[in-house]
Amino acid sequence: MPELPEVEVTRRGIAPHVAGTRIARIDVRNGALRWPVPDGLDTLLRGETLIGVTRRGKYLLLEYAPGWLLVHLGMTGTLRVMQEPQSLPAAGVHDHIDLVFERCALRYRDPRRFGAVLFHARSAGDVLAHPLLASLGVEPLTDDFDGAWLYAGTRGRTVSIKQALLAGTIVVGVGNIYASESLFRAGIHPRMPAGKLSKARAEKLAQAVKVVLAAAIEKGGSTLRDFVGSDGQSGYFQQEYFVYDRTGQPCRVCGTPIRQIVQGQRSTFFCPHCQK
């Protein structure tokens, strides 16, 4: 956590407040995140107008004339909109960075500090060529991702279809929760070798991924522990899980107890009757 839906919920929440406004200052209280926060961000961006907020995979891209801020929420990160920028509430121990704009501020909180705030200069070229972004697969909610793409990307792969989804090289942003849910909706066993996926099942799985991610975004994402949206509200898609974190509970479709296995050090949840 957070996965693609939570990052997209965050993007949609912050963009209307900050896009097109100038940044007054950047306060970095603790730059020791997954990678060190670059020195001099305040000097570099103070007074610059935020052109727009986009997303690539699980990365938020805040574009300015000099370049882009890349923000990754890691496992426990949130980016909250704080009103009244001239009288911000006192920062907590896990509130590491404030981006203070004219009319509000964005407060980056990350208890485990596995997230990142980085800078990609425009002089270094297109931000999508950044090393963290260049090898990412296609976006799942675009027309580029369909059954044909998924089928082609899995040819010759002996890894399980669950792990192929998580790898991010075929399709980006389908994390552990939503991979389990998508495989359930497509009726595919998570241990199936990716290379054995038929064209028909690839089409069904691609559509399931789109449906699951879109539904999660609509519900504000999933809040299992730390995630809240930019307004501080928890997501509630977890109330609609079919399999994730439901070990031993009856399948919502057939009543068979949900099973849990470990794949690549990650828990996978599935229905042994519905998924073949």
C-alpha positions, 0 to 999 in steps of 0.5 A: 500500500498504497497501490495505483488506485490510492495514488490516483485518488491522491492525484485527483484530490490535490490537483484542483487545489494546487495546479496553476498556483505558485509555490511559496516555499518547501519545508523539508524536515526529514529528507531521509526517505527511500532515497535522499530528498535533493538539496536545494528544492526550496531555492530551485522551485520557490515562486514557480507555478505548478503546471499540472499533476499527472501520474505514471504508475505509482508515481505522482509527477508535479510539473514546473518549468524547471522540471518535475517533482516525482513523489512516491508514497511508498508503503505508508505515505500520504499527501494531504491538502492543508488549508490556511498555509499561513497557519499550518498545524504543527508538524508531527514526527512523521510529517517530513515535507510541506509544499506550501502554495499560495492558497494551501499546502501539501503535507507529505507524511510517511511513518516508515519512510519508504516513499520518495520525493525526487526532482527531474530537471527539464534539462535532463529530458523527458521525465518519462525517461527517468530511470524509475519510470523508463521501464514501466509497463503500459497504464492499465486504464488506457486503451494500450492495455488489452487482452492482446497486449497481455497475451503477447507480454506473457508468451514464454513466461514461466513465472506465475500470472500473479507475479507477472502482474506484480512485476510492472513490466507488462502492465504498471500499478497492479499491486498485490491487492488488486492482482488478487482481486482481478484474478478472482474476477477473471476466474484464473488461479494465481499459480497458473504459469503466465505463458499458459494464459490463453488469448480468451483468458488474457482478454478476460483478465485485462478487462478484470484489471480495468474493472477492479482498478476503476471501482477502487478509484471510485471508492476512494481506494483501500484503507487497510492501515495508513492510507487516507486521501488528500482530504484525510478521508479513508477509502472503503474499497476494502469492504468489497473485496472478494478474496483479499485478506479473507482467508477462511471466509466463504467465497462471496460467489460459491461459499468455498473458504478463501485460501491464502498462499505465499508467492514471491514473499507476498500473500495471495488470496484466492477461491480454489473453486472459482479460480482454475 
